[in-house]
Amino acid sequence: MLRSCLVDGGLDEDRVRQVVRLMLERKPREYIQILYHLHRLVKLELLRRTARVESAVPLDEEQQGRFRDVLGRLYRKELDMSFEENSALIGGVRITVGHDVYDGSVKARLERLKGQFT
Amino acid sequence: MSNLLQEIETQIEGAKSSVAKENVGTVREIGDGVARIEGLTDAMYNEMLDFGDGVVGLALNLEETEVGAVVLGDFTGITEGQEVRTTGRLLQVPVGKELLGRVVNSLGEPVDDKGPIENDTHYPVEKIAPGIVRRKSVSQPVQTGIMPIDAMIPIGRGQRELIIGDRSTGKTTIGVDTIISQARLNRAAEEAGDTNYRPLYCIYVAIGQRQSNIAGVVDVLEKAGAMPYTIVVATSASDSATNQYLAPYAGCAMGEWFMDNGMDALVIYDDLSKHATAYRQISLVLKRPSGREAYPGDVFYLHSRLLERAARLDENYGGGSLTALPLIETQMGDVSAYIPTNVISITDGQIYLETDLFYQGVRPAISVGLSVSRVGSAAQTKAMKQVAGRIKLDLAQYRELAAFAQFGSDLDAKTQAQIERGKRVVEIFKQPQYNPLPVEIQVAVLWAAQNGYFDDVAVDNIKDCQDKLTDFLQSRKTDLLKKIKTEQVVSDEIAGQLKAAVEEFKPTYTQ
């Protein structure tokens, strides 16, 4: 079902809506559970296409553009970017793409250092 | 040139500050030591997962959107939503001679109070068994020191011999006796400076045993001085099913190190019934489909991949060996249950212990008819072959005749003699626990029995007579025993000397 919602490897929002609407209209057996499962798959698919960039200080346009370029090249697809400010990181950035995490924050380094001592 | 150096320096700097990619998942569900983790798209099968705070898990189910993992250690601190990271490492345990004399858990961490284990060699817990090219057929004996086994069901180095029987029929005792026997042989060879003797190191793996039982075994081994040649991998009934499941593989990895380094090792898995039960528990909680007796479909592979790792390596590959003695507990003597039949079909023979025999006082309670070693006499010294060649057949015939004789019919002299001889051999094969006998004593006693020197001794006095003969030989005929041990054959000369020795002893023995 999820596969029918994909166009060129990417999720087509209209198709997803269509599928959900059809399911609710026709009400096949156990349709609620099926929809829950679809919801989860869509959530994971969206997660895979989203890059979350957290930084200690806000990033300017140019920096954001560079992140967009580099990540786009790395994953060979266009990612939905979201930029957030997170002062808890102390310094540096933390990028999450799907289930991959690139943690270059000062906080993570301190944690690693702590791990080495204990 | 300076440009090149600068370039390298910048590259090194760049490498230092580069951020490693991590694969992260979140715990969706946790219970009974099994976690279901969403994400972790890069996780490998059997990979170690980092739950943080030193807690690690093992990825066992790789599914479309999530990973099923078993947690090693304390899982009570893990909460839903917690982050889990892949480590890129497979589960491994420390191996090496430093572990000898120690009691460790299934992760190779010491659980005795003898301090940390200093070693830097590790082996993966799961390893593919050596292939056909690296193997060689079994030809060297493992002297268990248990007379009926060494005489009738010989075990060779690299063999897999199952010890099967109901509860409390002496399965563990056979394992422990074998360890003690190896320790004595190893020590004797060390003291004599015999470099030709290949020491056999033992690994005792306790799977889901009572703590008191494990403590008992360790105590016996300590008292017998066997611990310096032994590693105990202990998982008690209170350990998690995961640790019980891993223990035999950990023990096997420790044994493989000896094998790979040209040495000989013996692993005792006590017992694989509990191992199958622990695996069943994990599988059910991981929601794997269950089959017969609710065991998962791969319960055969669970044991076959473990026991296949026992091998005798070719000289070109170091010539080491790993012998496996798995134990299986049956219910009401039913060998046709699921797990027993599986393991019987994997191993190279079985030693079947019978409850009836045990209570009749025949201890070790080995059933001659049902016990077999598929390696056979290839793993016996020539001397033992000479004295014990026909004994298994004779005993089997005796049992049949004895059953027939119960009808009270008159028997001819030959049958009568066969029955009388059989009764005496059964007596001779009785042996107290933790008292393995050296092979030369076994040969001498069996020679005396085969040549009818015990025929005129009353059956009740056979054990006494045998003990006194043993004392006599050990105190007065040490040269003869040494000769049997070194030559490993009963030559005409040795037979003559044995005859003289037994004939010298017989008149001194009064019943």
Chai-1 contact restraints between the chains, C-beta under 6 A:
chainA,res_idxA,chainB,res_idxB,connection_type,confidence,min_distance_angstrom,max_distance_angstrom,comment,restraint_id
A,L44,B,T65,contact,1.0,0.0,6.0,A-B,restraint_1
A,H99,B,N23,contact,1.0,0.0,6.0,A-B,restraint_2
A,H99,B,V24,contact,1.0,0.0,6.0,A-B,restraint_3
A,H99,B,G25,contact,1.0,0.0,6.0,A-B,restraint_4
A,H99,B,G39,contact,1.0,0.0,6.0,A-B,restraint_5
A,H99,B,T41,contact,1.0,0.0,6.0,A-B,restraint_6
A,D100,B,K21,contact,1.0,0.0,6.0,A-B,restraint_7
A,D100,B,N23,contact,1.0,0.0,6.0,A-B,restraint_8
A,V101,B,E22,contact,1.0,0.0,6.0,A-B,restraint_9
A,V101,B,V24,contact,1.0,0.0,6.0,A-B,restraint_10
A,Y102,B,V19,contact,1.0,0.0,6.0,A-B,restraint_11
A,Y102,B,K21,contact,1.0,0.0,6.0,A-B,restraint_12
A,G104,B,V19,contact,1.0,0.0,6.0,A-B,restraint_13
